[in-house]
């Protein structure tokens, strides 16, 4: 930060003091809590609420240095919970203020009718202002308040943004579009991120005093709130997290689009995510799971490890195979039992895993092939710049047979993917990649090479991509897991089951577009610098399953340099990339049988029900592969109930097993 945010707030709101002791209207409708120290107009997130936390002030548009060019032009950036025609406004000035014909006495709250995107003239504190009101459509709003974060009168964001090591308690509110308010207090909030921490719009880790749900997410205490500052679509992380869930990767972080307010100030559109932590997200891992009841160290125990090149003093990490491996859990402090033992255990296990990723290594003995293959495919699909370098997580835990193995998950940090970043040019020259920004060309196998002629890379994701066991399953996983999900995302083939985890591109856009409009109107930039690739045009591609080829449009699609254009660019890039990958994997793809397709002709119809009946009656004997397809209820036995369920499915009746007609 070039200046303390207390200076920012002074510039935006004009320093003063607001008394929170109101009269009549304020007592009925509520008033801002003690964090509201500026003479300003404040708006509440919910009509007719006595809550004191979910208030924020009007503010002016800022630049990237938080300078204000037009201090007399104000905005109310409203969360999705606010009424669409009426708002509750608190007057923090010492004299009455009139807004749209409603006079609001000093230190009181009144209901005011409004029309979005309409400019109102307001006289307050001896100044004339224009006020414009914008509405969000995000899935929630997060309010966090503490006017004295360090005990010396420093406002919360000024204190937190001095250094990532600072943390503080706070009060606040979680507000959902239906007007529900959760005032659970914040046990700790602190900065997060590596290179992203140096940006003006920062991310934070938030720990609540008890488990809370955010807009339908499973209740947790710990969350990460991501700024997506360098992602002009504000959606790359959300979409790839949800895609990982849709393709069956374990521990996919759930997330929601939210508007973020601190001490009465709107900070923009953020993504609220489940934090990569033991417990709710990764239930098999706990911080004390490495200890026996008598305090001794277990012979084997689960853990979460992150490949993190930026690990430094203060992080709990080990170095092996020229990689820094941060131990996310169990995180043992110096002096605690097992501090060195846990480090040595993780180092030895990860080293063995790394060795097994060799082209002919016995990777299945130490890793879950399905999940590490999917982790590679997520990174390859996105051409993720950080692939195998940072934010690359592995979970070590027991499989269904009790054997300890590495699982590739949770996925994390994909803002530098899907055609977003230009990459580091000297690095790209060294490894011989000239098409990094394009949706064509292999990426992960080259990432980390020491030079363009090197046969193989030492990057862990690169090694996974070249392992024989992984390569053997890639075509089937791609076509039977990834492509159905991506076809659903594109809108080509809507799938109700997939939609539980991954929405369509139109649905994500509808959830974020108004929040994005507020974000960029408030002062954040669409293009944040030379690191961001050119998103002005591209020739969109799709996959022709008949010819097994990628088909590229003859004319380039141009993208307007606004949020809609940037969102469309990211979506089109991903789907075009999927078309290229499909062409690469197609020659080696052998389709799995479809559930319910008893005659194995790639269609599920009444003939399949008849085939099952004939098999049950002993008239014919289905092959082993056909019996697998005929076992509709997947109970290990082909019986008359399978015929009944298939018949119900064919006539559109409810209560049939999911997955009929899909690869087994």
N, C-alpha and C positions, 0 to 999 in steps of 0.2 A: 504494500500500500504506500502511495506517495504521501498520504496524510492520514491522520487519525479520523475514524469515522464520526467521532464527535464533532469534528469540523464540518464533515459532510452534512450531518443532521442540522447543524446550526445554519448552514447555507441554504438548506432546503426548507426548513420549517421556521426559522427565526427564533432564537433562543428566548426562553421565558419560563414561566412556571404555571402549571395547570393545577388547580385545586380539584380533588376528586370528590369533594363534599358538595353535591348538587342539591337542588330543591325539586319538589314535586315531580316534574317530568323525568329528571335524571334518576330520582329514586325509584320511579316506576319502571323505567326502561333500562336502567343501569348507566354507568359512566366508566371511562377508562380508569385503570388502576394506576398506581404510582409511577409506572414506567413512562406515562405520557407527560413529559415535562416541557413540551413545546406549545406555544399559543398557536393553535391550528384548528381546523375542522376535522373531526374524527368520525369514522363510519364503523358500524358494527356488522359482523358477519351474518347476524341473524336478527330478524325483526322481533321486537317486543321481548328482548332477552335481558335479564338482570346480570348476565355474565359481564365480568370486568376485564377479561383477558383478550378476547377476540376483537379488539379495536385496532384500527390503523388510521394514520393521518393522511390528509391530502399531501401530495408531493409534486415536485417539478421534475421534468425530464433531465437526466444527468448524462454526461459522457463517460468514457471508460476510466477517466481520472476522477469521476464524481464531481466534476465542475457543472454548474448550472448556468445556462445561457439566458434563460427566460424565467426568472424566479416568480413572476406574476402570472404565469400560466400553470395551473394546478390540475392534478388528476386524482380521481378516486379509482384505484385499481381493485375491483371488487371480486371476492371469491364466488364460487358457484352457488353458495348457500344463500346469498343475498336475494331479496325480493327483486323481481324483474321490473317492477314499476314504483316501488316505495322503499326507502332506506331510513334507518335511524341514524341521525347525525347529532353529534355532541359538539357544542361550541366551547372551545378552550380559550377564547378571547375574553377580555375584561368588559366588553360591551356586546350588546345584542348584534346578531348577524342575520340577514335575510337571504334565504336561498330558495329560489323558485317560488316566491310568494309566501314562504313560511318564515316567520320571525322566530329565531332561536335565542332565548335569553342567555346571558353569560353563564357558563358552567351548568348548562341544562341540555337535555336531549329531546329532540322532536322528530316525528316522522315526516319525511319529505318525499313528495312524488317526483319522479324523474323519468327522463327518456334517455336510454344509452346513446352515446356519441353526440349528445346535444351539449353545446357550450352555454354555461350559465355565468352571469356576471354577479360577483360577490364583493361587497365592501367589508373589510375586516381589518382591525388594527391600524386604521388610517391609510390603508392601501386598497386599491381596486384590483381584483383578480378575475380571471376567467377560469371556470371549472368544467372539465370534461369528465364524464363517467364511463368507464369501460367495465364489461362483465367477463368473467372467466367461465369456462365450462369444465375445469379440471375436476378430478375425482375427489379432491379434498383440499383443505387449507391447513397449514401448520403455523401456529403463532407461538413464539417463544419470547419471554420478557424478563429482563433483569437490568435495571438502570444503574446498578452498582456492582459490577461483576467482580471487581478486585478489592472491594472494601474501601476504595479511595475515590469513589464517584465516577469510575470509568464505565461508559455504556458497554453493553455486552459485546457487540460486534467489533468495536474498537479494541477491546481487550483480547478477544479470541483471535483476531486477525494480526495481532502483533507477532505471534509465533504459534506454530502448530502444537506446541507443548502446553499452552494455556488451556485451562478448562474451567467451567463454572456451573453452578446450579442455576435453575430458572423456574419460573412459573410459565403457564402457557395454555394453549387450547388446540385440540384437534377437532376440526369442523368438517362435516360431510355435507354434500349437497342437500340432504333432507333436513338440515338445520340442527342435527344432533351435535352436541358440544361435549367433549371430554377434557376436563381440566386437570388430568393427572400431571403432577409436577415432574420436572426434568431433574434427574439426579446428577447428570453430567452432560455437557455438550462441549465438544472440542473439534478443532480442525482435522481434516483428513486429506489424503491425496499426496502424490509425489510431484510431478511437474505441474499438475493442475493446481497445486496449492499456490503457485506463484502468479496465478491469474486473478484479476480483480473480482470475478464472481467465483466464490469458493464453495467447497463442500464441507460437510460436518458429520461427525458421528454423534448420535443422540441416544442417551440411555435414560429411560423413564423409571420412575420409582416402582412401578409395577407394570405388568404386561398390559399393553394396549393394542387395539386393532386400529388400522388406518384404512378407511374406505373398503372394508371387506377383507383385508388381509388377515391371516392368522395372527392371533395376539402374540406380541413379543415385547421384550423390554428394550432391545437394542435395534437401532435403525441407522442406516446411512442415508443422508439426503444429498443427492448429487446435482451439481449445477448444470452439467452438460454445456458448459461455456463454449467449448470448441466444436460442438455438434450443432450445426444450424438447423437440423431437423428436430432437435430435442428428443429424439426417439430411438437412436441406434441401440443404446443400452436396453431400453424397454423391449424392443422387438426381439433382440437376440437372446435376452433372458427368457422371454416367453417362448421363443422357438426352442430353446434348450429343454424347456418343460414339455413342450408338445411332442418332441421326439423321444422323450423318456429318459432324459439325463437326470440322475439323482441330484437333489439339493439345489434345484433352480431357485434363485432368489425371486420372490414375488415383489412387485413394485407397483406404484401408482403415481400418476401425474398429480402434482400438488402446487399450490401457490404458497410462497414462503414469506412470512412477516416476522420481523424482529423489532421489539421496542417501538411498535407503531409504524414501522417503515416496510414498504413492499420491496422485497429483494429479487423477485422474478419467479419464473416457472422452473420448478425443480422436479426431480424424480426421487420419491421416498421408497427406499429398498430395505428388504430384510438384510441385516448385516451378516457378513460371512463370519459365523460364530458357532461354537458348539451349542447344543441344546435344541431349540426349536427348528433351526434350519438344518443342522446336522445332528440328529438325536443320538446317534451311536457314539458321539464323542462328548466327553465332559472334561472339565478342567482338573478334576481329581481322579479321573478314570485310570490313571497310570499307577495308582497306589492300592496296595492291599489294605485290608482293614487294620492291620498292625502297623501301617505306615511304611512298610517295605515296598520296593519297586516291583511291579509285576513283570513277569518274563515277556509278555506281549501285551500291547494295549493300542487302542486306536488314537489317531491324531489327524490334524489338518495341517498341510504344509503348502507354502506358497513359494514358487520360483519368483524371486524378487531381487533384481540386480541392484536396486537402490537401497537395500537393507544397510543400516549403518548403526553406529553406537546408540544404544538404547533399545534396539530391536533384539528379539530373541531368535537368533538364527545360527545356522551352521554353514560351512562351505564344503562342498563336495563336487567333484568332477567340474571344477571351475565355475560352479554355480553357487549363488547364495540362496539358501533355503530358509525362509522364515517359518518358525513354528507358531502357527496361529492358535493351536490348542493341542494339548494342554500348554498354556503359557505360564511357565514357572519363574518366579522371581528369584534373583540371586539370594542365597541363604536358605531358600526353601528346600525341603527334602526332594532329591531327585533332579536338581537343577542341571548338573552335568550329565547325569545318567540319561535323562530324556534327550538331551542334545546328541549324545553318542548313539542312542537307539535310533533316532530319526535319521542321523547321518548314515548309519549302516544300512538301514532299510531303503532309503532313497538311493543310495549308491548301487544297491543290488537291483533296484527297479531300473535305474538308468542303464546299467550294464545289459539288462534283459531287453532294452529297446533296440538293440543292435538288429540289423536286417534279419538275421536268422536266430535271434535270441529267443529263449523260451519265455516270452512275455506273459503267456496265459498262466504260468505258474505263480506269478507275483502281481498280476494286474487283471482287472475286469476288462476284457477286450472290447466289449460293446461300448462301455462308457468312455474309454480312452480314445476309441475310434471316433465317437461322436464329438469329443472335445477337439480332436484334430479337425473334423469337418466344420465345426462352428468357426474355428480360426481360419480355415481355408476359404470358406464361404465369404467371410468378412474381409479377407486379406488383412487380418488384424496386425497392425504394426508391432504391438507388444507381445505377439505370440511367442510363448516360451521364454520370455525375457522378464516380464513382470505381470502381476495379477493373474498368474497361471496356477490354479489351485488343484491339489490332489488330496483326497481323503483316504486314509489307510484304516481299514476296518475289516471285520469278518464277513465273509460271504455266507450264502445260505447253507453251506456245508461246514461252516465254522473255520474256514481257512482265511487267514489275513491276506488281504490284497489291496492294491491301490485302485481307487476309482477316480476317473477324470471328471472332477466337479468339486465345488460349484464354479460356474462360469462367472466372469467378472470383468468389467472395464473394457467396453467395446466402442468408446466414442471415437477412437482412431481406426475405424474400420469402415467397410461398405463405401469405399471410394471417397472417404472424407479427407485423408491426410496425403500430403505430397511425399512424405518420408524424408529421410536424410540422404541427400544426393551422393555424398562420398561413400556411405554405407551401401547404397544400391549399386553404385559402380563397382565396389569391391566384390559383391556377390553376383554381379552380372544380371541384375533384374532391371529391365528398361521400361516395363509396362506396369509398374506398381499401381498407378492411379486407374488403370483400365480394369474392366471386369474379366478380361481374359488372362491366361497364363497362370502357371503354378507359382505358389508363394511360399508356403510353410517349409517345403523341403530345401529352399534356398536360404531362408532366414537364419542368420548366424554363421554362414560360411565365412571363412577367413579370406577367401579370394574367389574369383569367378571360375577358376579351374579346379577348385577343391571338389573331390568326389562326393563327400557327404559333409553335412553340418553337424556340429556338436550340440545344437539347440535341441532341447528335449522334445518339443512338438515335431520338429523336423525328423528326429529319429523315430518317433512313434509313427509318422506318416510313411516311413520306409520299412517298418517292421513287417515281416511276411504274414504274420497272423492278422495284423490290422489290415493290410492290403487285401487280404482274402475276403474280408467282410464288408469293405467299403462300398462296393456297388450295391449290395443288397440293402444296407442301412440307408444309403443315399436315396434309392428309388422307393423304398418301402416305408421310410420314416420321414426323411427330410422333404422329398418332393410332394407327398400328400399335404404336409403342413404348409409348404410354400405355395402350392396350388390353392389351398384354402386362403392364405394370406392375400394372394393376388385377386381373389374373388372369382376365379375360374371354376372352382369346385368347392362350394361351401360345405363344411363338415361340422355337424353339430357337436360331435365329440371333441374334435380338435379345438373348436371355438371356446371350450372351457379353459384352455390354456393359452391359445394364440388367437387373437382377433384378426379380422380382415384389415387391409391397409386403410380402407375407408373408415372403419370403426376407430382405429387409433387416431386418424386425422380428426375425426369428429370430437374425440375426447380432449385433444390438445390444442386445436386451432385457435380458440379464443384466449386461452391461457398464453399461447405463444404470441398472439397479437399484443397482449399487455406487456409481456416480457420485452419484446423488441421496441414497443412504443416507449417504455420506461427509460430506455437508453442503451440496452445491450445491443451489440452489433451482430448482423447476419454473418459477415466475414470477419474473423478475428485475427487475421494475419497471414503471413506467407506460408505457414504450416498447412493451411487449408487448401485443398485442391480446387481446381476450376470446376465449378458446378453449373456452368452456363448451358452446356449442351452435351448430348451423347446419342449414339445410335442404339436404340433399345433392341434387345434380342429376346427371342422366346425359343422354346425347345419343341421340335416336331417329333413326336414319339413314333410316327410312322417311318420316317427316314432316319431317326436317331441322330439328327443333326440340329445344330443351332442355326436359327434363321435370324438374320440381322436386318433391321429396317433399312431401306435405301436412303431415307431422309432422316437427318438428325432431329431429335426432339429438343426444342429450346426451352429453357427453364427461367422464368422470371425470378429476379433476385429478391424474393420475399420468402416468407415462411412456407407458403404453399409450394412454391417452386423448389425450395430446398428439400422439403419433405418428399415431394414426388421424385426428385433426383435420387435420393437415398433408396427409396422403394424400388424404382426402376433399375438402379444399379444392382441391387441385391437379386432381383428376379432375372436380370440379364446374366449375372454371374452364375446363378443356378442353371441357366440354359447351357452355359459353357461347360460347367462341371458335369451336367447330364450327358453331354456329348462325349466327354472323356471316359465316364464310367460305363456307358451303354454297352460297349463291346464285351465286357466281362460280366454283365448282369444276367443271372439266371433267376427268373421270378419264383418266389415261394408260392405254394398253393394258397388259395383263398379259403377262408373259413366258410363252410357251407357248400363249396364247389366239389361235390362228391365225384363228379365225372371228370374233373380236372380239365375242363375246356375253357377256363378263365371267365366263366359266367355263372352266376347263381340264379337258378330258376327252378321251376317245378320238377324238371327232370332230375335234379339233384335230390329232391325229397323222395322221388320214386326209387332212385338208386340206393338211398339209405334204407328204405323199406325192404327192398329186395335183399340187401345185405343182412338185415336183421332177421328176415325170414329164411335165410340160408339158401336163397335161390342163386345168388352170386356172392363172391368174396372180393371185397374191395382190396386194392393194394394197400400197403402200409401207408404210403403217402396220401392215398384217397381216404383212408380211415382217419388220418389226422385232420383232413379237411372236413370230414363228415361229423366229427365230434363237436357239434355246435355248442354244447354247453361246457365243453372243455373239462369234462370230469374223468377223462381217460377211458371212456367206454362208448362205443357207438350203439345207441339204443333207440327205441321208438320215440322217446322224448325229444331226440334230436330232430326227427322228422316233424314232430308237432311244432317245435320252436321255429324251424325253417319255414313251415307253412304259415305260421303267424307273421313271420318277417315279410314273406312275399305278399301278403294281403294288407300289410301296413298296420297290423295290430300292435299294441304296446306290450311291454314286459318281455322283451326278447333280449338275448345277450348282445352286448356291444361287440363290434368287430366283424359281424357277418359281412361277407363280401370284400374283406380286407385281407392282406397277406398275414399269414400266421407267424 
